[in-house]
């Protein structure tokens, strides 16, 4: 995946905090979160409340916004991330 350093998260999206499953500990979610369930740290602006904090799961820090993943609207991002989730499910 080519990452564009000028590409930024879309306002009011939050797809990366909803679509992927997270198997590692998240503060307040000790067993992680299942796919297609919003993380409890997704705020009203659809932004990560743990962004920039050491308690943010490593998998979240590795997701970088890019056109390939984010597309032109939230549904594009949800579709992409759900497909990735399906491809990587054990």
N, CA, C and O atoms as a CHARMM CRD file, in Angstrom:
* protein
*
  360
    1    1 UNK  N      0.84700  -1.16400   0.00000 PROA 1      0.00000
    2    1 UNK  CA     0.00000   0.00000   0.00000 PROA 1      0.00000
    3    1 UNK  C      0.89800   1.23300   0.00000 PROA 1      0.00000
    4    1 UNK  O      1.77800   1.35900   0.85100 PROA 1      0.00000
    5    2 UNK  N      0.68500   2.12200  -0.92600 PROA 2      0.00000
    6    2 UNK  CA     1.45400   3.36100  -1.01200 PROA 2      0.00000
    7    2 UNK  C      0.81900   4.37700  -0.07300 PROA 2      0.00000
    8    2 UNK  O     -0.37300   4.66800  -0.18200 PROA 2      0.00000
    9    3 UNK  N      1.61700   4.92200   0.85800 PROA 3      0.00000
   10    3 UNK  CA     1.12300   5.90500   1.80600 PROA 3      0.00000
   11    3 UNK  C      1.49500   7.28600   1.31800 PROA 3      0.00000
   12    3 UNK  O      2.65900   7.56200   1.02700 PROA 3      0.00000
   13    4 UNK  N      0.51200   8.14500   1.23100 PROA 4      0.00000
   14    4 UNK  CA     0.71000   9.54000   0.83400 PROA 4      0.00000
   15    4 UNK  C      0.83500  10.35300   2.10800 PROA 4      0.00000
   16    4 UNK  O     -0.13200  10.45900   2.86300 PROA 4      0.00000
   17    5 UNK  N      2.00000  10.92800   2.36600 PROA 5      0.00000
   18    5 UNK  CA     2.22300  11.65600   3.60700 PROA 5      0.00000
   19    5 UNK  C      1.34600  12.89700   3.71500 PROA 5      0.00000
   20    5 UNK  O      1.23800  13.47200   4.79800 PROA 5      0.00000
   21    6 UNK  N      0.71800  13.32500   2.62500 PROA 6      0.00000
   22    6 UNK  CA    -0.15100  14.49200   2.65000 PROA 6      0.00000
   23    6 UNK  C     -1.61400  14.11700   2.83000 PROA 6      0.00000
   24    6 UNK  O     -2.46100  14.99400   2.99600 PROA 6      0.00000
   25    7 UNK  N     -1.92000  12.82700   2.80000 PROA 7      0.00000
   26    7 UNK  CA    -3.30000  12.35900   2.95100 PROA 7      0.00000
   27    7 UNK  C     -3.63300  12.36400   4.43700 PROA 7      0.00000
   28    7 UNK  O     -2.85600  11.84700   5.24100 PROA 7      0.00000
   29    8 UNK  N     -4.75400  12.92800   4.81300 PROA 8      0.00000
   30    8 UNK  CA    -5.14400  12.98400   6.21100 PROA 8      0.00000
   31    8 UNK  C     -6.46900  12.27200   6.42000 PROA 8      0.00000
   32    8 UNK  O     -7.24000  12.08200   5.47900 PROA 8      0.00000
   33    9 UNK  N     -6.72200  11.88400   7.65400 PROA 9      0.00000
   34    9 UNK  CA    -7.99700  11.24900   7.97700 PROA 9      0.00000
   35    9 UNK  C     -9.14200  12.16900   7.59400 PROA 9      0.00000
   36    9 UNK  O     -9.07300  13.38400   7.77400 PROA 9      0.00000
   37   10 UNK  N    -10.18100  11.57400   7.07200 PROA 10     0.00000
   38   10 UNK  CA   -11.38200  12.31000   6.68500 PROA 10     0.00000
   39   10 UNK  C    -12.18800  12.62900   7.93600 PROA 10     0.00000
   40   10 UNK  O    -12.34900  11.77500   8.80700 PROA 10     0.00000
   41   11 UNK  N    -12.68200  13.82200   8.02500 PROA 11     0.00000
   42   11 UNK  CA   -13.52600  14.21100   9.14800 PROA 11     0.00000
   43   11 UNK  C    -14.77400  13.32800   9.18200 PROA 11     0.00000
   44   11 UNK  O    -15.32200  12.96900   8.13900 PROA 11     0.00000
   45   12 UNK  N    -15.20100  12.99400  10.36100 PROA 12     0.00000
   46   12 UNK  CA   -16.42600  12.22000  10.59500 PROA 12     0.00000
   47   12 UNK  C    -16.44000  10.86000   9.90900 PROA 12     0.00000
   48   12 UNK  O    -17.48800  10.41600   9.43900 PROA 12     0.00000
   49   13 UNK  N    -15.29200  10.19400   9.84600 PROA 13     0.00000
   50   13 UNK  CA   -15.22800   8.87100   9.22400 PROA 13     0.00000
   51   13 UNK  C    -15.15300   7.78900  10.29900 PROA 13     0.00000
   52   13 UNK  O    -16.15200   7.12000  10.56500 PROA 13     0.00000
   53   14 UNK  N    -13.99700   7.60800  10.91600 PROA 14     0.00000
   54   14 UNK  CA   -13.83800   6.62400  11.97900 PROA 14     0.00000
   55   14 UNK  C    -13.85200   5.17900  11.53600 PROA 14     0.00000
   56   14 UNK  O    -13.91500   4.28300  12.37800 PROA 14     0.00000
   57   15 UNK  N    -13.79500   4.92300  10.23500 PROA 15     0.00000
   58   15 UNK  CA   -13.86500   3.54100   9.74900 PROA 15     0.00000
   59   15 UNK  C    -12.78100   2.65600  10.35100 PROA 15     0.00000
   60   15 UNK  O    -13.02600   1.48200  10.62800 PROA 15     0.00000
   61   16 UNK  N    -11.59200   3.20000  10.55500 PROA 16     0.00000
   62   16 UNK  CA   -10.49200   2.39400  11.09300 PROA 16     0.00000
   63   16 UNK  C    -10.69100   2.08000  12.57600 PROA 16     0.00000
   64   16 UNK  O    -10.00400   1.21400  13.11800 PROA 16     0.00000
   65   17 UNK  N    -11.61700   2.76800  13.23500 PROA 17     0.00000
   66   17 UNK  CA   -11.95600   2.49200  14.63500 PROA 17     0.00000
   67   17 UNK  C    -13.20300   1.62000  14.74700 PROA 17     0.00000
   68   17 UNK  O    -13.64500   1.29200  15.84800 PROA 17     0.00000
   69   18 UNK  N    -13.76300   1.25000  13.60400 PROA 18     0.00000
   70   18 UNK  CA   -14.98400   0.44200  13.58400 PROA 18     0.00000
   71   18 UNK  C    -14.73300  -0.91300  12.92500 PROA 18     0.00000
   72   18 UNK  O    -14.97700  -1.95200  13.53900 PROA 18     0.00000
   73   19 UNK  N    -14.25400  -0.91600  11.69500 PROA 19     0.00000
   74   19 UNK  CA   -14.20600  -2.13600  10.88000 PROA 19     0.00000
   75   19 UNK  C    -13.24600  -3.21000  11.38500 PROA 19     0.00000
   76   19 UNK  O    -13.65400  -4.36600  11.49800 PROA 19     0.00000
   77   20 UNK  N    -11.99000  -2.88500  11.69400 PROA 20     0.00000
   78   20 UNK  CA   -11.05600  -3.97700  12.02400 PROA 20     0.00000
   79   20 UNK  C    -11.29200  -4.56500  13.41300 PROA 20     0.00000
   80   20 UNK  O    -11.71100  -3.87600  14.34200 PROA 20     0.00000
   81   21 UNK  N    -11.01000  -5.85200  13.52100 PROA 21     0.00000
   82   21 UNK  CA   -10.96200  -6.46100  14.84800 PROA 21     0.00000
   83   21 UNK  C     -9.60200  -6.12200  15.44400 PROA 21     0.00000
   84   21 UNK  O     -8.61200  -5.97800  14.72600 PROA 21     0.00000
   85   22 UNK  N     -9.57000  -5.99900  16.74800 PROA 22     0.00000
   86   22 UNK  CA    -8.31400  -5.73900  17.46400 PROA 22     0.00000
   87   22 UNK  C     -8.22800  -6.78300  18.55600 PROA 22     0.00000
   88   22 UNK  O     -9.09700  -6.85400  19.42600 PROA 22     0.00000
   89   23 UNK  N     -7.18100  -7.59400  18.51600 PROA 23     0.00000
   90   23 UNK  CA    -7.06300  -8.68100  19.47800 PROA 23     0.00000
   91   23 UNK  C     -6.22800  -8.29600  20.69200 PROA 23     0.00000
   92   23 UNK  O     -6.21400  -9.02500  21.68400 PROA 23     0.00000
   93   24 UNK  N     -5.53600  -7.17000  20.63200 PROA 24     0.00000
   94   24 UNK  CA    -4.72400  -6.74300  21.77200 PROA 24     0.00000
   95   24 UNK  C     -5.55800  -5.89800  22.73400 PROA 24     0.00000
   96   24 UNK  O     -6.64700  -5.43400  22.39600 PROA 24     0.00000
   97   25 UNK  N     -5.02700  -5.71200  23.92300 PROA 25     0.00000
   98   25 UNK  CA    -5.67900  -4.91700  24.96500 PROA 25     0.00000
   99   25 UNK  C     -5.86000  -3.47500  24.50500 PROA 25     0.00000
  100   25 UNK  O     -4.96200  -2.88000  23.91000 PROA 25     0.00000
  101   26 UNK  N     -7.02600  -2.93200  24.78900 PROA 26     0.00000
  102   26 UNK  CA    -7.33800  -1.52200  24.58600 PROA 26     0.00000
  103   26 UNK  C     -7.81900  -1.03600  25.95100 PROA 26     0.00000
  104   26 UNK  O     -8.60600  -1.73700  26.58700 PROA 26     0.00000
  105   27 UNK  N     -7.38700   0.12300  26.42800 PROA 27     0.00000
  106   27 UNK  CA    -7.90900   0.58900  27.71100 PROA 27     0.00000
  107   27 UNK  C     -9.44300   0.56400  27.71800 PROA 27     0.00000
  108   27 UNK  O    -10.08800   1.13600  26.84000 PROA 27     0.00000
  109   28 UNK  N    -10.00800  -0.10400  28.71800 PROA 28     0.00000
  110   28 UNK  CA   -11.45500  -0.22100  28.80500 PROA 28     0.00000
  111   28 UNK  C    -12.02600  -1.38000  27.99600 PROA 28     0.00000
  112   28 UNK  O    -13.20500  -1.71100  28.12300 PROA 28     0.00000
  113   29 UNK  N    -11.19000  -1.99300  27.16500 PROA 29     0.00000
  114   29 UNK  CA   -11.58900  -3.15200  26.36000 PROA 29     0.00000
  115   29 UNK  C    -10.45200  -4.17700  26.45600 PROA 29     0.00000
  116   29 UNK  O     -9.69900  -4.36000  25.49900 PROA 29     0.00000
  117   30 UNK  N    -10.33000  -4.84400  27.60800 PROA 30     0.00000
  118   30 UNK  CA    -9.17100  -5.70900  27.85400 PROA 30     0.00000
  119   30 UNK  C     -9.01600  -6.86900  26.87500 PROA 30     0.00000
  120   30 UNK  O     -7.91600  -7.39800  26.71400 PROA 30     0.00000
  121   31 UNK  N    -10.09500  -7.26800  26.22600 PROA 31     0.00000
  122   31 UNK  CA   -10.02400  -8.36700  25.25500 PROA 31     0.00000
  123   31 UNK  C    -10.01600  -7.86600  23.82800 PROA 31     0.00000
  124   31 UNK  O    -10.24400  -8.64300  22.90100 PROA 31     0.00000
  125   32 UNK  N     -9.75600  -6.57800  23.62900 PROA 32     0.00000
  126   32 UNK  CA    -9.77500  -6.00700  22.29000 PROA 32     0.00000
  127   32 UNK  C    -11.20500  -5.73600  21.85900 PROA 32     0.00000
  128   32 UNK  O    -12.09400  -5.55100  22.69000 PROA 32     0.00000
  129   33 UNK  N    -11.41900  -5.71300  20.53200 PROA 33     0.00000
  130   33 UNK  CA   -12.76700  -5.46400  20.02000 PROA 33     0.00000
  131   33 UNK  C    -13.00700  -6.29000  18.77200 PROA 33     0.00000
  132   33 UNK  O    -12.08500  -6.51200  17.98700 PROA 33     0.00000
  133   34 UNK  N    -14.23300  -6.74600  18.58200 PROA 34     0.00000
  134   34 UNK  CA   -14.55800  -7.48800  17.36400 PROA 34     0.00000
  135   34 UNK  C    -14.68800  -6.55400  16.16100 PROA 34     0.00000
  136   34 UNK  O    -14.85700  -5.34400  16.31200 PROA 34     0.00000
  137   35 UNK  N    -14.60700  -7.12500  14.99900 PROA 35     0.00000
  138   35 UNK  CA   -14.79800  -6.36600  13.75600 PROA 35     0.00000
  139   35 UNK  C    -16.19900  -5.75900  13.74000 PROA 35     0.00000
  140   35 UNK  O    -17.15100  -6.33700  14.26500 PROA 35     0.00000
  141   36 UNK  N    -16.30200  -4.59200  13.13400 PROA 36     0.00000
  142   36 UNK  CA   -17.56200  -3.87600  12.94000 PROA 36     0.00000
  143   36 UNK  C    -18.24900  -3.45400  14.23300 PROA 36     0.00000
  144   36 UNK  O    -19.46900  -3.29700  14.28500 PROA 36     0.00000
  145   37 UNK  N    -17.44200  -3.27300  15.27400 PROA 37     0.00000
  146   37 UNK  CA   -17.90200  -2.71300  16.54300 PROA 37     0.00000
  147   37 UNK  C    -17.03400  -1.49300  16.79900 PROA 37     0.00000
  148   37 UNK  O    -15.80700  -1.58000  16.74700 PROA 37     0.00000
  149   38 UNK  N    -17.65700  -0.36500  17.07400 PROA 38     0.00000
  150   38 UNK  CA   -16.88800   0.85900  17.32400 PROA 38     0.00000
  151   38 UNK  C    -16.08400   0.72800  18.60800 PROA 38     0.00000
  152   38 UNK  O    -16.59500   0.25900  19.62500 PROA 38     0.00000
  153   39 UNK  N    -14.84300   1.13800  18.55900 PROA 39     0.00000
  154   39 UNK  CA   -13.99300   1.20800  19.73700 PROA 39     0.00000
  155   39 UNK  C    -14.61200   2.22200  20.70400 PROA 39     0.00000
  156   39 UNK  O    -15.17500   3.22700  20.27000 PROA 39     0.00000
  157   40 UNK  N    -14.51000   1.96600  21.99300 PROA 40     0.00000
  158   40 UNK  CA   -15.08700   2.89100  22.97000 PROA 40     0.00000
  159   40 UNK  C    -14.37200   4.23000  22.99200 PROA 40     0.00000
  160   40 UNK  O    -14.87000   5.18400  23.59100 PROA 40     0.00000
  161   41 UNK  N    -13.21900   4.31900  22.35300 PROA 41     0.00000
  162   41 UNK  CA   -12.45600   5.57200  22.32300 PROA 41     0.00000
  163   41 UNK  C    -12.73200   6.40300  21.07500 PROA 41     0.00000
  164   41 UNK  O    -12.10400   7.44300  20.87600 PROA 41     0.00000
  165   42 UNK  N    -13.65300   5.96200  20.24300 PROA 42     0.00000
  166   42 UNK  CA   -14.06500   6.74000  19.07300 PROA 42     0.00000
  167   42 UNK  C    -14.96200   7.86100  19.59200 PROA 42     0.00000
  168   42 UNK  O    -16.02900   7.60200  20.14900 PROA 42     0.00000
  169   43 UNK  N    -14.52600   9.10800  19.40800 PROA 43     0.00000
  170   43 UNK  CA   -15.26000  10.22800  19.99700 PROA 43     0.00000
  171   43 UNK  C    -16.35800  10.75600  19.07700 PROA 43     0.00000
  172   43 UNK  O    -16.58000  10.22100  17.99100 PROA 43     0.00000
  173   44 UNK  N    -17.03800  11.80200  19.51900 PROA 44     0.00000
  174   44 UNK  CA   -18.17400  12.36200  18.78300 PROA 44     0.00000
  175   44 UNK  C    -17.77700  12.89600  17.41200 PROA 44     0.00000
  176   44 UNK  O    -18.60600  12.95800  16.50400 PROA 44     0.00000
  177   45 UNK  N    -16.51700  13.28000  17.26000 PROA 45     0.00000
  178   45 UNK  CA   -16.01000  13.76700  15.97100 PROA 45     0.00000
  179   45 UNK  C    -15.50400  12.62700  15.10000 PROA 45     0.00000
  180   45 UNK  O    -14.89900  12.85300  14.05200 PROA 45     0.00000
  181   46 UNK  N    -15.76100  11.38600  15.54900 PROA 46     0.00000
  182   46 UNK  CA   -15.31800  10.17600  14.84200 PROA 46     0.00000
  183   46 UNK  C    -13.79800  10.14200  14.71400 PROA 46     0.00000
  184   46 UNK  O    -13.25200   9.77100  13.67500 PROA 46     0.00000
  185   47 UNK  N    -13.13300  10.53700  15.78900 PROA 47     0.00000
  186   47 UNK  CA   -11.66900  10.52000  15.88900 PROA 47     0.00000
  187   47 UNK  C    -11.26700   9.63000  17.05800 PROA 47     0.00000
  188   47 UNK  O    -12.03900   9.43100  17.99500 PROA 47     0.00000
  189   48 UNK  N    -10.05400   9.10000  16.99100 PROA 48     0.00000
  190   48 UNK  CA    -9.52800   8.23800  18.04500 PROA 48     0.00000
  191   48 UNK  C     -9.17000   9.06700  19.27500 PROA 48     0.00000
  192   48 UNK  O     -8.36200   9.99300  19.20000 PROA 48     0.00000
  193   49 UNK  N     -9.77600   8.72500  20.39500 PROA 49     0.00000
  194   49 UNK  CA    -9.47400   9.40600  21.64500 PROA 49     0.00000
  195   49 UNK  C     -8.13400   9.00600  22.23200 PROA 49     0.00000
  196   49 UNK  O     -7.65700   9.64900  23.16700 PROA 49     0.00000
  197   50 UNK  N     -7.51400   7.95700  21.70400 PROA 50     0.00000
  198   50 UNK  CA    -6.19800   7.51900  22.17100 PROA 50     0.00000
  199   50 UNK  C     -5.06800   7.96500  21.24200 PROA 50     0.00000
  200   50 UNK  O     -3.90100   7.66600  21.49700 PROA 50     0.00000
  201   51 UNK  N     -5.40700   8.67400  20.17300 PROA 51     0.00000
  202   51 UNK  CA    -4.39700   9.06300  19.19100 PROA 51     0.00000
  203   51 UNK  C     -3.25000   9.79100  19.89300 PROA 51     0.00000
  204   51 UNK  O     -3.47200  10.71900  20.67200 PROA 51     0.00000
  205   52 UNK  N     -2.02800   9.35800  19.60700 PROA 52     0.00000
  206   52 UNK  CA    -0.83000   9.96900  20.17800 PROA 52     0.00000
  207   52 UNK  C     -0.48000   9.48500  21.57400 PROA 52     0.00000
  208   52 UNK  O      0.52700   9.92100  22.13300 PROA 52     0.00000
  209   53 UNK  N     -1.27100   8.60400  22.15000 PROA 53     0.00000
  210   53 UNK  CA    -1.00100   8.09100  23.49000 PROA 53     0.00000
  211   53 UNK  C     -0.34400   6.72200  23.40800 PROA 53     0.00000
  212   53 UNK  O     -0.59100   5.95600  22.47700 PROA 53     0.00000
  213   54 UNK  N      0.49600   6.42500  24.39300 PROA 54     0.00000
  214   54 UNK  CA     1.19200   5.13300  24.39500 PROA 54     0.00000
  215   54 UNK  C      0.23600   3.96500  24.61000 PROA 54     0.00000
  216   54 UNK  O      0.58500   2.82800  24.29500 PROA 54     0.00000
  217   55 UNK  N     -0.94700   4.21300  25.13000 PROA 55     0.00000
  218   55 UNK  CA    -1.91900   3.14400  25.35000 PROA 55     0.00000
  219   55 UNK  C     -2.67700   2.75200  24.08400 PROA 55     0.00000
  220   55 UNK  O     -3.43000   1.77800  24.08900 PROA 55     0.00000
  221   56 UNK  N     -2.48600   3.49600  23.01400 PROA 56     0.00000
  222   56 UNK  CA    -3.13200   3.16500  21.74100 PROA 56     0.00000
  223   56 UNK  C     -2.51900   1.86800  21.20700 PROA 56     0.00000
  224   56 UNK  O     -1.29500   1.74000  21.16700 PROA 56     0.00000
  225   57 UNK  N     -3.34700   0.90700  20.79800 PROA 57     0.00000
  226   57 UNK  CA    -2.80500  -0.36100  20.29100 PROA 57     0.00000
  227   57 UNK  C     -1.88200  -0.15400  19.08600 PROA 57     0.00000
  228   57 UNK  O     -2.12300   0.71000  18.24300 PROA 57     0.00000
  229   58 UNK  N     -0.83300  -0.95500  19.02400 PROA 58     0.00000
  230   58 UNK  CA     0.14700  -0.83500  17.93800 PROA 58     0.00000
  231   58 UNK  C     -0.50900  -0.99300  16.57000 PROA 58     0.00000
  232   58 UNK  O     -0.14100  -0.29700  15.62400 PROA 58     0.00000
  233   59 UNK  N     -1.47400  -1.89700  16.45700 PROA 59     0.00000
  234   59 UNK  CA    -2.12900  -2.11700  15.16400 PROA 59     0.00000
  235   59 UNK  C     -2.77800  -0.82300  14.66600 PROA 59     0.00000
  236   59 UNK  O     -2.79100  -0.55300  13.46500 PROA 59     0.00000
  237   60 UNK  N     -3.30300  -0.04300  15.57200 PROA 60     0.00000
  238   60 UNK  CA    -3.94100   1.22600  15.19000 PROA 60     0.00000
  239   60 UNK  C     -2.89300   2.21200  14.66900 PROA 60     0.00000
  240   60 UNK  O     -3.13500   2.92700  13.69600 PROA 60     0.00000
  241   61 UNK  N     -1.74500   2.24500  15.31100 PROA 61     0.00000
  242   61 UNK  CA    -0.67700   3.14100  14.88600 PROA 61     0.00000
  243   61 UNK  C     -0.10800   2.78500  13.52800 PROA 61     0.00000
  244   61 UNK  O      0.45500   3.63700  12.84000 PROA 61     0.00000
  245   62 UNK  N     -0.25600   1.51400  13.13700 PROA 62     0.00000
  246   62 UNK  CA     0.26200   1.07900  11.83800 PROA 62     0.00000
  247   62 UNK  C     -0.68600   1.40000  10.68400 PROA 62     0.00000
  248   62 UNK  O     -0.27100   1.39100   9.52500 PROA 62     0.00000
  249   63 UNK  N     -1.94700   1.68200  10.98900 PROA 63     0.00000
  250   63 UNK  CA    -2.88400   2.07600   9.93300 PROA 63     0.00000
  251   63 UNK  C     -2.63500   3.53800   9.57900 PROA 63     0.00000
  252   63 UNK  O     -2.78300   4.42100  10.42400 PROA 63     0.00000
  253   64 UNK  N     -2.26900   3.78400   8.36400 PROA 64     0.00000
  254   64 UNK  CA    -1.98900   5.14300   7.90400 PROA 64     0.00000
  255   64 UNK  C     -2.98700   5.50500   6.80900 PROA 64     0.00000
  256   64 UNK  O     -3.21400   4.71900   5.88900 PROA 64     0.00000
  257   65 UNK  N     -3.57600   6.67900   6.90400 PROA 65     0.00000
  258   65 UNK  CA    -4.55200   7.05500   5.87900 PROA 65     0.00000
  259   65 UNK  C     -3.91000   7.17100   4.50000 PROA 65     0.00000
  260   65 UNK  O     -2.83200   7.74500   4.34300 PROA 65     0.00000
  261   66 UNK  N     -4.59000   6.61900   3.51800 PROA 66     0.00000
  262   66 UNK  CA    -4.16400   6.73300   2.12800 PROA 66     0.00000
  263   66 UNK  C     -5.41200   6.56100   1.25800 PROA 66     0.00000
  264   66 UNK  O     -6.42000   6.02300   1.71700 PROA 66     0.00000
  265   67 UNK  N     -5.34900   7.00700   0.03400 PROA 67     0.00000
  266   67 UNK  CA    -6.52300   6.92600  -0.81800 PROA 67     0.00000
  267   67 UNK  C     -6.98100   5.48800  -1.02400 PROA 67     0.00000
  268   67 UNK  O     -8.18200   5.21900  -1.04400 PROA 67     0.00000
  269   68 UNK  N     -6.03700   4.56200  -1.17600 PROA 68     0.00000
  270   68 UNK  CA    -6.40400   3.16100  -1.39300 PROA 68     0.00000
  271   68 UNK  C     -7.30000   2.64200  -0.27400 PROA 68     0.00000
  272   68 UNK  O     -8.27700   1.94200  -0.54200 PROA 68     0.00000
  273   69 UNK  N     -6.98100   2.97300   0.97700 PROA 69     0.00000
  274   69 UNK  CA    -7.75700   2.49500   2.10500 PROA 69     0.00000
  275   69 UNK  C     -8.99400   3.36400   2.34900 PROA 69     0.00000
  276   69 UNK  O    -10.07200   2.83600   2.62100 PROA 69     0.00000
  277   70 UNK  N     -8.85500   4.65100   2.25800 PROA 70     0.00000
  278   70 UNK  CA    -9.92000   5.56500   2.66400 PROA 70     0.00000
  279   70 UNK  C    -10.93300   5.86700   1.57000 PROA 70     0.00000
  280   70 UNK  O    -12.09000   6.16500   1.86500 PROA 70     0.00000
  281   71 UNK  N    -10.51700   5.79400   0.32000 PROA 71     0.00000
  282   71 UNK  CA   -11.42600   6.07700  -0.78500 PROA 71     0.00000
  283   71 UNK  C    -11.94500   7.50500  -0.73900 PROA 71     0.00000
  284   71 UNK  O    -11.24400   8.41400  -0.29400 PROA 71     0.00000
  285   72 UNK  N    -13.16500   7.69800  -1.19600 PROA 72     0.00000
  286   72 UNK  CA   -13.72000   9.04400  -1.24800 PROA 72     0.00000
  287   72 UNK  C    -14.75300   9.31800  -0.16300 PROA 72     0.00000
  288   72 UNK  O    -15.15100  10.46600   0.03500 PROA 72     0.00000
  289   73 UNK  N    -15.19400   8.27000   0.54600 PROA 73     0.00000
  290   73 UNK  CA   -16.12800   8.48500   1.64800 PROA 73     0.00000
  291   73 UNK  C    -16.03800   7.31900   2.62900 PROA 73     0.00000
  292   73 UNK  O    -15.37000   6.32200   2.35800 PROA 73     0.00000
  293   74 UNK  N    -16.70500   7.44900   3.75600 PROA 74     0.00000
  294   74 UNK  CA   -16.60900   6.45400   4.82400 PROA 74     0.00000
  295   74 UNK  C    -16.93900   5.04800   4.33700 PROA 74     0.00000
  296   74 UNK  O    -16.25400   4.09800   4.71700 PROA 74     0.00000
  297   75 UNK  N    -17.95900   4.88800   3.51400 PROA 75     0.00000
  298   75 UNK  CA   -18.33400   3.54700   3.07300 PROA 75     0.00000
  299   75 UNK  C    -17.21500   2.87900   2.27900 PROA 75     0.00000
  300   75 UNK  O    -17.03500   1.66500   2.37700 PROA 75     0.00000
  301   76 UNK  N    -16.46100   3.65100   1.49500 PROA 76     0.00000
  302   76 UNK  CA   -15.29000   3.09100   0.79500 PROA 76     0.00000
  303   76 UNK  C    -14.30600   2.52300   1.80400 PROA 76     0.00000
  304   76 UNK  O    -13.80100   1.41300   1.63200 PROA 76     0.00000
  305   77 UNK  N    -14.03400   3.28500   2.85700 PROA 77     0.00000
  306   77 UNK  CA   -13.07900   2.85200   3.87200 PROA 77     0.00000
  307   77 UNK  C    -13.60000   1.61900   4.61200 PROA 77     0.00000
  308   77 UNK  O    -12.84200   0.67800   4.84700 PROA 77     0.00000
  309   78 UNK  N    -14.86400   1.61100   4.97700 PROA 78     0.00000
  310   78 UNK  CA   -15.44100   0.44100   5.64300 PROA 78     0.00000
  311   78 UNK  C    -15.35900  -0.79300   4.75500 PROA 78     0.00000
  312   78 UNK  O    -15.02100  -1.87600   5.23200 PROA 78     0.00000
  313   79 UNK  N    -15.66200  -0.64200   3.47900 PROA 79     0.00000
  314   79 UNK  CA   -15.57800  -1.77100   2.53700 PROA 79     0.00000
  315   79 UNK  C    -14.15600  -2.30400   2.44300 PROA 79     0.00000
  316   79 UNK  O    -13.93300  -3.51200   2.51300 PROA 79     0.00000
  317   80 UNK  N    -13.19300  -1.39600   2.28500 PROA 80     0.00000
  318   80 UNK  CA   -11.78500  -1.80000   2.16800 PROA 80     0.00000
  319   80 UNK  C    -11.33700  -2.54100   3.43300 PROA 80     0.00000
  320   80 UNK  O    -10.75000  -3.62000   3.35400 PROA 80     0.00000
  321   81 UNK  N    -11.61900  -1.95200   4.59100 PROA 81     0.00000
  322   81 UNK  CA   -11.16500  -2.54900   5.84500 PROA 81     0.00000
  323   81 UNK  C    -11.89800  -3.85000   6.16000 PROA 81     0.00000
  324   81 UNK  O    -11.30200  -4.77000   6.72200 PROA 81     0.00000
  325   82 UNK  N    -13.17200  -3.94200   5.81000 PROA 82     0.00000
  326   82 UNK  CA   -13.89300  -5.20900   5.99700 PROA 82     0.00000
  327   82 UNK  C    -13.31700  -6.29700   5.09300 PROA 82     0.00000
  328   82 UNK  O    -13.20300  -7.45000   5.51000 PROA 82     0.00000
  329   83 UNK  N    -12.95800  -5.94800   3.88000 PROA 83     0.00000
  330   83 UNK  CA   -12.33200  -6.91000   2.97100 PROA 83     0.00000
  331   83 UNK  C    -10.98500  -7.35800   3.53600 PROA 83     0.00000
  332   83 UNK  O    -10.67300  -8.54900   3.51800 PROA 83     0.00000
  333   84 UNK  N    -10.19700  -6.43000   4.03000 PROA 84     0.00000
  334   84 UNK  CA    -8.90500  -6.76600   4.63000 PROA 84     0.00000
  335   84 UNK  C     -9.11100  -7.66800   5.84300 PROA 84     0.00000
  336   84 UNK  O     -8.36900  -8.63000   6.04100 PROA 84     0.00000
  337   85 UNK  N    -10.10400  -7.35800   6.63900 PROA 85     0.00000
  338   85 UNK  CA   -10.42300  -8.18900   7.80100 PROA 85     0.00000
  339   85 UNK  C    -10.75700  -9.61800   7.36000 PROA 85     0.00000
  340   85 UNK  O    -10.27700 -10.57800   7.96300 PROA 85     0.00000
  341   86 UNK  N    -11.56800  -9.76300   6.32500 PROA 86     0.00000
  342   86 UNK  CA   -11.93700 -11.08500   5.82100 PROA 86     0.00000
  343   86 UNK  C    -10.73900 -11.84400   5.26400 PROA 86     0.00000
  344   86 UNK  O    -10.64300 -13.06000   5.42900 PROA 86     0.00000
  345   87 UNK  N     -9.82400 -11.13300   4.60500 PROA 87     0.00000
  346   87 UNK  CA    -8.63400 -11.77800   4.03400 PROA 87     0.00000
  347   87 UNK  C     -7.63600 -12.23700   5.07700 PROA 87     0.00000
  348   87 UNK  O     -6.86200 -13.16200   4.82900 PROA 87     0.00000
  349   88 UNK  N     -7.64100 -11.59700   6.25200 PROA 88     0.00000
  350   88 UNK  CA    -6.64300 -11.90900   7.27100 PROA 88     0.00000
  351   88 UNK  C     -7.21500 -12.70600   8.43800 PROA 88     0.00000
  352   88 UNK  O     -6.49300 -13.01400   9.38700 PROA 88     0.00000
  353   89 UNK  N     -8.49600 -13.04400   8.38000 PROA 89     0.00000
  354   89 UNK  CA    -9.11400 -13.81800   9.45900 PROA 89     0.00000
  355   89 UNK  C     -8.53300 -15.22100   9.45500 PROA 89     0.00000
  356   89 UNK  O     -8.42400 -15.84700   8.40100 PROA 89     0.00000
  357   90 UNK  N     -8.15300 -15.72800  10.64900 PROA 90     0.00000
  358   90 UNK  CA    -7.59400 -17.10000  10.71400 PROA 90     0.00000
  359   90 UNK  C     -8.61900 -18.16200  10.38900 PROA 90     0.00000
  360   90 UNK  O     -8.30100 -19.35100  10.40300 PROA 90     0.00000
